[in-house]
Every structure is written in C-alpha cells, then in structure tokens.
Amino acid sequence: MGDDEPIEIPITNVFDLHTFAPRDIRAATEAYLEEAYRLGMTAVRIIHGRGIGVQREMVRSILASTPYVTHFSDAPMEAGGWGATVVTLASKS
C-alpha cells in the first residue's frame, strides 16, 4: 500500500487519535464524525491524549463548527478524563 492510499478504519463509538500523525488529525476527525453521523451514531468518544492540550483544542474547534454535534465535554475519569472528549451527535430522524 502506498503512502497516498487511504487507510480503511472501522467506525466504532471510540476514535483514538494516537495512531495519526499530527498533520492528519483535522481531516481524520472530520471524516470520522461525518461517517459516525451517517451511520446513525449519537454518542462517540474521541481520545486525543492529555499532553499540553494542542490536539484537544483542535478537536474541540472541529466539534464546535460541526452542525450535527449537539454537545461535547471531557470524558468521565474512568473513560479518559480530560484526555478524551465525549460527543453527542444529533439524531438522524
């Protein structure tokens, strides 16, 4: 598989950004949210890590500008705390 070929990633209710290069975080997060919404998911968790908060802020700026995201907040401590964000997506009624 060449570097330019897309990688197929299974869509579950948890999306871990640790496997992505920083330059790919925005596109990967946008594509994940779009597919999760298309599949009818209404709650997902995005793991961005704790670090200094750069990825967390990038994820949250994407969430704030995504029309079908209705709410987001830090995950509960047992699910990653401030190293992950829980997201509520609008229902596709």
C-alpha positions in Angstrom: 0.0 0.0 0.0 1.5 3.4 -1.0 1.6 6.4 1.2 -1.1 8.2 -0.7 -3.7 5.4 -0.5 -6.4 5.8 2.1 -6.5 3.6 5.1 -9.8 2.0 5.9 -10.6 2.4 9.6 -13.6 0.6 11.2 -16.1 3.1 12.7 -16.9 2.4 16.3 -18.1 4.7 19.1 -14.4 5.3 20.2 -11.9 7.1 17.9 -8.3 7.1 19.1 -6.1 9.8 17.5 -2.9 8.4 18.9 -2.4 6.4 15.7 -2.5 9.6 13.4 0.3 12.0 12.5 -0.4 15.5 13.8 -0.9 16.8 10.2 -3.7 14.3 9.7 -5.7 14.9 12.9 -8.1 17.5 11.5 -9.0 15.6 8.3 -9.3 12.3 10.2 -11.5 13.8 12.9 -13.8 15.4 10.4 -14.1 12.2 8.3 -14.8 10.2 11.5 -17.5 12.5 12.7 -19.1 12.5 9.2 -19.2 8.7 9.0 -20.4 8.2 12.6 -23.2 10.6 11.9 -24.0 8.9 8.6 -24.2 5.6 10.4 -26.7 7.0 12.9 -24.4 7.0 16.0 -25.5 9.5 18.6 -22.6 9.3 21.1 -18.9 8.9 20.5 -15.7 9.4 22.4 -12.6 10.9 20.8 -9.3 10.1 22.5 -6.8 12.9 21.9 -4.5 12.5 24.9 -3.5 14.8 27.6 -0.2 16.3 26.6 -0.2 20.1 26.5 -3.7 20.3 25.0 -3.0 21.1 21.4 -4.9 18.2 20.0 -7.7 18.6 22.5 -8.2 22.2 21.3 -8.1 21.2 17.7 -10.7 18.5 18.2 -12.9 20.9 20.1 -12.7 23.6 17.5 -13.8 21.0 14.9 -16.7 19.9 17.2 -17.8 23.5 17.7 -18.1 24.1 14.0 -19.8 20.8 13.1 -23.5 21.4 12.7 -24.7 17.9 13.8 -22.6 18.0 17.1 -25.1 18.9 19.8 -22.8 18.7 22.9 -19.3 17.8 23.9 -17.3 17.7 27.2 -14.5 15.9 28.9 -14.9 12.2 29.3 -15.6 10.8 32.7 -12.3 10.0 34.6 -12.8 6.2 34.0 -13.0 6.9 30.2 -10.0 9.2 29.8 -10.9 12.4 31.7 -9.6 15.4 30.0 -7.6 13.2 27.7 -10.8 12.3 25.8 -13.9 14.1 24.7 -17.4 12.7 24.7 -19.6 13.9 21.9 -23.3 13.9 21.3 -24.4 13.8 17.7 -27.8 14.8 16.5 -30.2 12.0 15.8 -30.9 11.4 12.1 -34.7 11.3 12.4 
